[in-house]
Amino acid sequence: MTSAGQQADESRGAFFLDTTARRAARQGFDAFLDAWETQIGDDFPLPAFSPAMAGDYRVRTRAARVRDVAIVHAHSESAMRTADVPHGVEDRVRMYVVRRGSWTLGGSRDHGEQTVSAGQFLLRHVGRSTPFETVPHTAAMVTVLPAPPLVPLLGKRMVIGAADAAEVRLLVAHAKMVNTTVNDLGPAGVRAAHSTLIELTKAVAGGRFDDAEPLLAPALAQAAKDLAQRRLADPELSPAMLARELHVSVRTLHRAFAAGGESVAAYIRHRRLEEARLALTSPSNGVSITELAAHWQFADSSHLTRAFKAHYGQTPTEYARSTDPAGRHPRS
């Protein structure tokens, strides 16, 4: 029989809710409360929201719980704010990563009012819940973590910095993976996902991470993939550039990718080929094979054609003809 302690150790849940298109904003807020109660639970009590927010809740929310960690990705069309009422004791560590807009935290005994602007993160220990407010069109990730493993590193200080810091990129990449996979994880996967969240938050608190820690390899690989995706058309994109941006050695980056059975260079090449393939099937496609090769950093059209055929079994022209009922095909 599974004990209550084991059940808590393996607890997880997740939901995605989009209320931005709802005509009845109040129903959207109620749907959020129901989803939170069902999937995240009473261990993470919500603050008292202001009546204005409850009546105009236009937010895309993706939330996940992994044991005693909760992760919330919020993309709000409306402003979010809590009511100015006393809150209870909350011995937690919270991390805010803001991509767009701003997130303002009310003052507390240890910290005054603090605004986390777009492109910033803030990590701090919270002894008592404090009010918050966001501006409309804010996109942010909030992570709620247990205090005991992190307070020895944090003390009473706040850690503030750039959201594109290497350690933060790794944490965000891992949190995204957790959000999308947590309901499919077994007990061992839940424990590994949880341990990695804690270790990566320690890395943010300390300003560096242990690149020899095997638990961090999936997060490092995902962060590199996220960065590569944004730089696919950049002629400087390479394993060395990714390693430099993520503050790790090239050897460490190669080890992280090796766990997934693909090299860094192969991942970049395959993603560029995929983007070229998508361009070939676009109804508005008017580019030539030569132009595609130049845009996606192949040496010339011949190199693109050989790589494309090796990967997809057809040349770009053959592929375009097979997917175009009108029989059109790209220029060479």
Secondary structure by P-SEA (a helix, b strand, c coil): cccaaaaaaaccccccccccccccaaaaaaaaaaaaaaccccccccccccaaaaaccccbbbbbbcccbbbbbbbccbbbbbcccccccccbbbbbbbcccbbbbbbccccccccccccbbbbbbbcbbbbbcccccccbbbbbbbccccccccccbbbbbbcccaaaaaaaaaaaaaaaccccccaaaaaaaaaaaaaaaaaaaacccccccccaaaaaaaaaaaaaaaccccccccaaaaaaaacccaaaaaaaaaaacccaaaaaaaaaaaaaaaaaacccccccaaaaaaaaccccaaaaaaaaaaaccccaaaaaaaaccccccccc
